Amino acid sequence: MSGDDPRAEQATDDALRALAEPRRRAILRLVADAELPAGQIAEAFDVTRTAISQHLSVLKNAGLLHERRDGTRRLYRARAEGLAGLQAFLDQMWATSLQTAARLVEAERGVTDGGHADAAG
């Protein structure tokens, strides 16, 4: 992510903030493969339903959850596309880290940009 799209940057920031809380990451894992009602999600945690509802709202507002109403129930499922910006950010950081590591190893071995070892002497 180059920072060219402020909306994409904001979405990534929102996702990072939402995922900073361990319970939210656990909720996202619960609904990664299955659509679950809020009550069933709440049963998996030792906190109040109100607390889980707040976590669900944060995840939904960050674009990480899809909410569907079925009568009086609310069903939640992870939105993989909500993580796309975060994944792009991490991919870019990983590629940059690999490039830096390669340059450090090459410098340590005396390899120049042309791919040849510098001649000693």
Buried (B, 14 or more C-beta within 10 A) or exposed (E): BEEEEEEBBEBBBBBEEBBEEEEBBEBBEBBEEEEBBBEBBBEBBEEEEEEBBEBBEBBBEBBBBBBEEEEEEBBBBBBEEBBBBBEBBEEEEEEEEEEEEEEEEBEEEEBEEEEEEEEEE
